[in-house]
């Protein structure tokens, strides 16, 4: 997609990110019943982190996608977790996620980030998308959870 512009995420667009997030994650493969106002809170909390970094994709003044995450220092260097990569369903399958990922990874490398992590669906098209960027299933750690 060559008619879009990538620029830094801004708190001014948090409501739009929430709309995109809710629409994208309410569909396949997640099918999570996000409300836009809850998704906006989710995004705002990430943006408020002192270590947040994100990019938005804009076409004709409209934000149509974004990538957002936070970094953390470990003994072996600073790592980055991609918390969100979402494209408005009306704009999906046009290479926007690819452009956001390409730019994000290049920026993170130039900032000295030593590793990037993310959590995604275990099946469907998403693992293959991330594998194209060299992401692999972790062998040394597992995701554990507990409902309260």
Protein Blocks (a to p, Z undefined) as FASTA:
>chain_A
ZZbccddddfklmmmmmmmmmmmmmmcfklpacdfklmmmmmmmmmmpmkbccddddeeh
iafbdcdddddddfkbccdddfbdcddfklgonommmmmmmmmmmmmmmnopabdcdddd
fehjllmmmmmnopacdfkbccddddZZ
